[in-house]
Amino acid sequence: MEILTTPQELQQTRATLKGSVGFVPTMGALHKGHLSLIEKSVKENDFTIVSIFVNPTQFLPGEDFNKYPRKLEADKEICKRAKVDLLFTPTKESIYFEDEVLVKAPKVKGYILEGHFRPGHFDGVLQIVNKLLNLTRPTRAYFGKKDAQQLYLVQKMVREFYLPTKIVGCEIVRDSDGLALSSRNIYLSPQERDIALQIPRSLKRAVKLIQQGERDSKKIKEEMLKLLKPIRVEYVEIVDREFNFLEQIQPSNTIILVAGYVGSTRLIDNVWI
């Protein structure tokens, strides 16, 4: 595995790769969810590039940028064992410029749900993903479905900017107790983790109601909120794959999303119907 730290090094090395290239962008603190993306890339491509960069432009003032978990040495070992070919670990100074050209999230779909509660977050996400896709020029890039709105917006950007990369959405990986894997889970105390489990339980409840024939989004959300009472909920919403709000469930075209705080830790989760 080769470790590269500057965009120039990455561009030079990328030019030597002959064959399909898979790319997995991460902020590090790698867990089994990240590993599932990496393994899928390794399986489907001749070469795999992973980036580790805690991107400052997607954090809002007062969020956890400074305390976001950083485990670079452990992450390097995980990537090496997973047969990653290139690991890209840039600094903020090497990848951003003063007064640079900006990529902006769409005015509607970028400012609902996550974008409403974290205004400007997706500007930062799309800015860095655009840079990384241009640097790596991958055949395929792998993103987790847990960040469903991010996945949708990245796919939208790639389509509308005519970037020659297929964006692959990958299934959510859960711990044995059902909690969706997240680098932020380490913030949870044992008691808070027990409370956090109400999030996947509420999604399971929604799925069961739909299996029993319920199609009314309002009724499903009401049932979910009963289970989510111990959590400071920001939103429970039901949308289609294009992130239009749904009054009725559309089989094979529905995402049910939850976001909220357990203690000081913000968690998101979803289920695709």
Contacts in CASP RR format, 6 or more apart in sequence:
PFRMAT RR
TARGET T0000
AUTHOR 0000-0000-0000
METHOD contacts of the structure
MODEL  1
MEILTTPQELQQTRATLKGSVGFVPTMGALHKGHLSLIEKSVKENDFTIV
SIFVNPTQFLPGEDFNKYPRKLEADKEICKRAKVDLLFTPTKESIYFEDE
VLVKAPKVKGYILEGHFRPGHFDGVLQIVNKLLNLTRPTRAYFGKKDAQQ
LYLVQKMVREFYLPTKIVGCEIVRDSDGLALSSRNIYLSPQERDIALQIP
RSLKRAVKLIQQGERDSKKIKEEMLKLLKPIRVEYVEIVDREFNFLEQIQ
PSNTIILVAGYVGSTRLIDNVWI
1 76 0 8 1.000
1 79 0 8 1.000
1 80 0 8 1.000
1 83 0 8 1.000
1 84 0 8 1.000
1 85 0 8 1.000
1 86 0 8 1.000
1 87 0 8 1.000
2 13 0 8 1.000
2 85 0 8 1.000
2 86 0 8 1.000
2 87 0 8 1.000
3 76 0 8 1.000
3 86 0 8 1.000
3 87 0 8 1.000
3 89 0 8 1.000
4 10 0 8 1.000
4 13 0 8 1.000
4 86 0 8 1.000
4 87 0 8 1.000
4 88 0 8 1.000
4 89 0 8 1.000
5 88 0 8 1.000
5 89 0 8 1.000
5 90 0 8 1.000
5 91 0 8 1.000
5 94 0 8 1.000
6 90 0 8 1.000
6 94 0 8 1.000
7 90 0 8 1.000
7 94 0 8 1.000
7 95 0 8 1.000
7 131 0 8 1.000
7 135 0 8 1.000
10 49 0 8 1.000
10 86 0 8 1.000
10 88 0 8 1.000
10 135 0 8 1.000
10 136 0 8 1.000
11 135 0 8 1.000
13 86 0 8 1.000
14 21 0 8 1.000
14 49 0 8 1.000
14 86 0 8 1.000
14 135 0 8 1.000
14 136 0 8 1.000
14 137 0 8 1.000
17 46 0 8 1.000
17 47 0 8 1.000
17 85 0 8 1.000
18 46 0 8 1.000
19 45 0 8 1.000
19 46 0 8 1.000
19 47 0 8 1.000
19 139 0 8 1.000
20 44 0 8 1.000
20 45 0 8 1.000
20 46 0 8 1.000
20 47 0 8 1.000
20 139 0 8 1.000
20 140 0 8 1.000
21 45 0 8 1.000
21 46 0 8 1.000
21 47 0 8 1.000
21 48 0 8 1.000
21 49 0 8 1.000
21 136 0 8 1.000
21 137 0 8 1.000
21 138 0 8 1.000
21 139 0 8 1.000
21 140 0 8 1.000
22 41 0 8 1.000
22 44 0 8 1.000
22 45 0 8 1.000
22 47 0 8 1.000
22 48 0 8 1.000
22 49 0 8 1.000
22 136 0 8 1.000
22 138 0 8 1.000
22 139 0 8 1.000
22 140 0 8 1.000
22 141 0 8 1.000
22 142 0 8 1.000
23 41 0 8 1.000
23 48 0 8 1.000
23 49 0 8 1.000
23 50 0 8 1.000
23 51 0 8 1.000
23 132 0 8 1.000
23 133 0 8 1.000
23 136 0 8 1.000
23 138 0 8 1.000
23 140 0 8 1.000
23 141 0 8 1.000
23 142 0 8 1.000
23 165 0 8 1.000
24 34 0 8 1.000
24 37 0 8 1.000
24 38 0 8 1.000
24 41 0 8 1.000
24 48 0 8 1.000
24 49 0 8 1.000
24 50 0 8 1.000
24 51 0 8 1.000
24 141 0 8 1.000
24 142 0 8 1.000
25 50 0 8 1.000
25 51 0 8 1.000
25 53 0 8 1.000
25 128 0 8 1.000
25 129 0 8 1.000
25 132 0 8 1.000
25 141 0 8 1.000
25 143 0 8 1.000
26 34 0 8 1.000
26 50 0 8 1.000
26 51 0 8 1.000
26 52 0 8 1.000
26 53 0 8 1.000
26 75 0 8 1.000
27 52 0 8 1.000
27 53 0 8 1.000
27 54 0 8 1.000
27 55 0 8 1.000
27 68 0 8 1.000
27 183 0 8 1.000
28 34 0 8 1.000
28 52 0 8 1.000
28 54 0 8 1.000
28 69 0 8 1.000
28 70 0 8 1.000
28 71 0 8 1.000
28 72 0 8 1.000
28 75 0 8 1.000
28 183 0 8 1.000
29 68 0 8 1.000
29 69 0 8 1.000
29 70 0 8 1.000
29 71 0 8 1.000
29 75 0 8 1.000
29 183 0 8 1.000
29 186 0 8 1.000
30 52 0 8 1.000
30 71 0 8 1.000
30 74 0 8 1.000
30 75 0 8 1.000
30 78 0 8 1.000
30 79 0 8 1.000
31 173 0 8 1.000
31 181 0 8 1.000
31 182 0 8 1.000
31 183 0 8 1.000
32 173 0 8 1.000
32 181 0 8 1.000
33 144 0 8 1.000
33 173 0 8 1.000
33 181 0 8 1.000
34 78 0 8 1.000
35 78 0 8 1.000
35 82 0 8 1.000
36 170 0 8 1.000
36 171 0 8 1.000
36 173 0 8 1.000
37 142 0 8 1.000
37 143 0 8 1.000
37 144 0 8 1.000
37 170 0 8 1.000
38 48 0 8 1.000
38 50 0 8 1.000
38 79 0 8 1.000
38 82 0 8 1.000
38 84 0 8 1.000
38 142 0 8 1.000
39 82 0 8 1.000
40 142 0 8 1.000
40 168 0 8 1.000
40 170 0 8 1.000
41 48 0 8 1.000
41 140 0 8 1.000
41 142 0 8 1.000
42 48 0 8 1.000
42 82 0 8 1.000
42 83 0 8 1.000
42 84 0 8 1.000
44 140 0 8 1.000
45 138 0 8 1.000
45 139 0 8 1.000
45 140 0 8 1.000
47 85 0 8 1.000
47 86 0 8 1.000
48 83 0 8 1.000
48 84 0 8 1.000
48 85 0 8 1.000
48 86 0 8 1.000
49 84 0 8 1.000
49 85 0 8 1.000
49 86 0 8 1.000
49 87 0 8 1.000
49 88 0 8 1.000
49 136 0 8 1.000
49 138 0 8 1.000
50 79 0 8 1.000
50 84 0 8 1.000
50 86 0 8 1.000
50 87 0 8 1.000
50 88 0 8 1.000
51 87 0 8 1.000
51 88 0 8 1.000
51 89 0 8 1.000
51 90 0 8 1.000
51 132 0 8 1.000
51 136 0 8 1.000
52 72 0 8 1.000
52 75 0 8 1.000
52 87 0 8 1.000
52 88 0 8 1.000
52 89 0 8 1.000
53 88 0 8 1.000
53 89 0 8 1.000
53 90 0 8 1.000
53 95 0 8 1.000
53 128 0 8 1.000
54 65 0 8 1.000
54 68 0 8 1.000
54 70 0 8 1.000
55 124 0 8 1.000
55 125 0 8 1.000
55 128 0 8 1.000
56 65 0 8 1.000
56 92 0 8 1.000
57 96 0 8 1.000
57 123 0 8 1.000
57 124 0 8 1.000
57 127 0 8 1.000
57 128 0 8 1.000
58 121 0 8 1.000
58 122 0 8 1.000
58 123 0 8 1.000
58 124 0 8 1.000
58 125 0 8 1.000
58 128 0 8 1.000
59 65 0 8 1.000
59 68 0 8 1.000
59 121 0 8 1.000
60 118 0 8 1.000
60 119 0 8 1.000
60 120 0 8 1.000
60 121 0 8 1.000
63 118 0 8 1.000
64 184 0 8 1.000
64 187 0 8 1.000
68 183 0 8 1.000
69 183 0 8 1.000
69 184 0 8 1.000
69 186 0 8 1.000
72 89 0 8 1.000
76 87 0 8 1.000
79 87 0 8 1.000
88 132 0 8 1.000
88 135 0 8 1.000
88 136 0 8 1.000
95 128 0 8 1.000
95 131 0 8 1.000
102 123 0 8 1.000
102 127 0 8 1.000
103 123 0 8 1.000
103 124 0 8 1.000
103 126 0 8 1.000
103 127 0 8 1.000
103 130 0 8 1.000
103 157 0 8 1.000
104 123 0 8 1.000
104 126 0 8 1.000
105 111 0 8 1.000
105 115 0 8 1.000
105 120 0 8 1.000
105 122 0 8 1.000
105 123 0 8 1.000
105 125 0 8 1.000
105 126 0 8 1.000
105 153 0 8 1.000
106 153 0 8 1.000
106 156 0 8 1.000
109 149 0 8 1.000
109 152 0 8 1.000
109 153 0 8 1.000
109 156 0 8 1.000
109 242 0 8 1.000
109 243 0 8 1.000
110 122 0 8 1.000
110 149 0 8 1.000
110 153 0 8 1.000
111 119 0 8 1.000
112 149 0 8 1.000
112 243 0 8 1.000
113 149 0 8 1.000
113 235 0 8 1.000
113 237 0 8 1.000
113 239 0 8 1.000
113 243 0 8 1.000
113 257 0 8 1.000
113 259 0 8 1.000
114 121 0 8 1.000
114 122 0 8 1.000
114 149 0 8 1.000
114 150 0 8 1.000
114 259 0 8 1.000
114 268 0 8 1.000
115 121 0 8 1.000
115 122 0 8 1.000
115 149 0 8 1.000
116 235 0 8 1.000
117 234 0 8 1.000
117 235 0 8 1.000
117 259 0 8 1.000
122 149 0 8 1.000
122 150 0 8 1.000
122 153 0 8 1.000
125 150 0 8 1.000
125 153 0 8 1.000
125 154 0 8 1.000
126 153 0 8 1.000
126 154 0 8 1.000
126 157 0 8 1.000
129 154 0 8 1.000
129 157 0 8 1.000
130 157 0 8 1.000
130 161 0 8 1.000
133 141 0 8 1.000
133 158 0 8 1.000
133 163 0 8 1.000
133 165 0 8 1.000
134 163 0 8 1.000
137 164 0 8 1.000
137 165 0 8 1.000
138 165 0 8 1.000
139 165 0 8 1.000
139 166 0 8 1.000
140 165 0 8 1.000
140 166 0 8 1.000
140 167 0 8 1.000
140 168 0 8 1.000
141 154 0 8 1.000
141 165 0 8 1.000
141 166 0 8 1.000
141 167 0 8 1.000
141 168 0 8 1.000
142 168 0 8 1.000
142 169 0 8 1.000
142 170 0 8 1.000
143 150 0 8 1.000
143 151 0 8 1.000
143 154 0 8 1.000
143 167 0 8 1.000
143 168 0 8 1.000
143 169 0 8 1.000
143 170 0 8 1.000
144 151 0 8 1.000
144 169 0 8 1.000
144 170 0 8 1.000
144 171 0 8 1.000
144 172 0 8 1.000
145 151 0 8 1.000
145 169 0 8 1.000
145 170 0 8 1.000
145 171 0 8 1.000
145 172 0 8 1.000
145 270 0 8 1.000
145 272 0 8 1.000
146 172 0 8 1.000
146 180 0 8 1.000
146 181 0 8 1.000
146 182 0 8 1.000
146 268 0 8 1.000
146 269 0 8 1.000
146 270 0 8 1.000
147 268 0 8 1.000
148 255 0 8 1.000
148 257 0 8 1.000
148 270 0 8 1.000
148 272 0 8 1.000
149 243 0 8 1.000
149 257 0 8 1.000
151 167 0 8 1.000
151 169 0 8 1.000
152 241 0 8 1.000
152 242 0 8 1.000
152 243 0 8 1.000
154 167 0 8 1.000
155 167 0 8 1.000
157 163 0 8 1.000
158 165 0 8 1.000
158 167 0 8 1.000
172 180 0 8 1.000
172 181 0 8 1.000
172 269 0 8 1.000
172 270 0 8 1.000
173 180 0 8 1.000
173 181 0 8 1.000
174 180 0 8 1.000
174 181 0 8 1.000
174 200 0 8 1.000
175 181 0 8 1.000
175 185 0 8 1.000
177 193 0 8 1.000
177 197 0 8 1.000
178 197 0 8 1.000
178 200 0 8 1.000
179 185 0 8 1.000
179 193 0 8 1.000
179 196 0 8 1.000
179 197 0 8 1.000
179 199 0 8 1.000
179 200 0 8 1.000
180 199 0 8 1.000
180 200 0 8 1.000
180 267 0 8 1.000
180 268 0 8 1.000
180 269 0 8 1.000
182 267 0 8 1.000
184 265 0 8 1.000
184 266 0 8 1.000
184 267 0 8 1.000
185 193 0 8 1.000
185 196 0 8 1.000
185 265 0 8 1.000
185 267 0 8 1.000
187 264 0 8 1.000
187 265 0 8 1.000
188 196 0 8 1.000
188 262 0 8 1.000
188 265 0 8 1.000
192 262 0 8 1.000
192 263 0 8 1.000
192 265 0 8 1.000
193 262 0 8 1.000
195 230 0 8 1.000
195 231 0 8 1.000
195 262 0 8 1.000
196 231 0 8 1.000
196 262 0 8 1.000
196 265 0 8 1.000
196 267 0 8 1.000
198 227 0 8 1.000
198 228 0 8 1.000
198 229 0 8 1.000
198 230 0 8 1.000
198 231 0 8 1.000
199 228 0 8 1.000
199 231 0 8 1.000
199 258 0 8 1.000
199 260 0 8 1.000
199 267 0 8 1.000
199 269 0 8 1.000
200 269 0 8 1.000
201 227 0 8 1.000
202 224 0 8 1.000
202 225 0 8 1.000
202 227 0 8 1.000
202 228 0 8 1.000
202 236 0 8 1.000
202 258 0 8 1.000
203 224 0 8 1.000
203 256 0 8 1.000
203 258 0 8 1.000
203 269 0 8 1.000
203 270 0 8 1.000
203 271 0 8 1.000
205 223 0 8 1.000
205 224 0 8 1.000
205 227 0 8 1.000
206 220 0 8 1.000
206 223 0 8 1.000
206 224 0 8 1.000
206 256 0 8 1.000
206 271 0 8 1.000
207 271 0 8 1.000
207 273 0 8 1.000
209 219 0 8 1.000
209 220 0 8 1.000
209 223 0 8 1.000
210 220 0 8 1.000
210 249 0 8 1.000
210 251 0 8 1.000
210 273 0 8 1.000
214 220 0 8 1.000
214 249 0 8 1.000
215 248 0 8 1.000
215 249 0 8 1.000
216 247 0 8 1.000
216 248 0 8 1.000
216 249 0 8 1.000
217 238 0 8 1.000
217 246 0 8 1.000
217 247 0 8 1.000
217 248 0 8 1.000
217 249 0 8 1.000
218 247 0 8 1.000
220 238 0 8 1.000
220 249 0 8 1.000
220 256 0 8 1.000
221 236 0 8 1.000
221 237 0 8 1.000
221 238 0 8 1.000
224 236 0 8 1.000
224 256 0 8 1.000
224 258 0 8 1.000
225 233 0 8 1.000
225 236 0 8 1.000
228 236 0 8 1.000
228 258 0 8 1.000
231 260 0 8 1.000
231 261 0 8 1.000
231 262 0 8 1.000
232 260 0 8 1.000
232 261 0 8 1.000
232 262 0 8 1.000
232 263 0 8 1.000
233 258 0 8 1.000
233 259 0 8 1.000
233 260 0 8 1.000
234 259 0 8 1.000
234 260 0 8 1.000
234 261 0 8 1.000
234 266 0 8 1.000
235 257 0 8 1.000
235 258 0 8 1.000
235 259 0 8 1.000
235 260 0 8 1.000
236 256 0 8 1.000
236 257 0 8 1.000
236 258 0 8 1.000
237 245 0 8 1.000
237 256 0 8 1.000
237 257 0 8 1.000
238 245 0 8 1.000
238 246 0 8 1.000
238 249 0 8 1.000
238 254 0 8 1.000
238 255 0 8 1.000
238 256 0 8 1.000
238 257 0 8 1.000
239 245 0 8 1.000
239 246 0 8 1.000
239 254 0 8 1.000
239 255 0 8 1.000
239 257 0 8 1.000
240 246 0 8 1.000
240 250 0 8 1.000
240 253 0 8 1.000
240 254 0 8 1.000
240 255 0 8 1.000
241 253 0 8 1.000
241 254 0 8 1.000
241 255 0 8 1.000
243 255 0 8 1.000
246 254 0 8 1.000
249 273 0 8 1.000
250 273 0 8 1.000
251 273 0 8 1.000
252 273 0 8 1.000
253 273 0 8 1.000
254 272 0 8 1.000
254 273 0 8 1.000
255 270 0 8 1.000
255 271 0 8 1.000
255 272 0 8 1.000
255 273 0 8 1.000
256 270 0 8 1.000
256 271 0 8 1.000
256 273 0 8 1.000
257 268 0 8 1.000
257 269 0 8 1.000
257 270 0 8 1.000
258 268 0 8 1.000
258 269 0 8 1.000
258 270 0 8 1.000
259 266 0 8 1.000
259 267 0 8 1.000
259 268 0 8 1.000
260 266 0 8 1.000
260 267 0 8 1.000
260 268 0 8 1.000
261 267 0 8 1.000
END
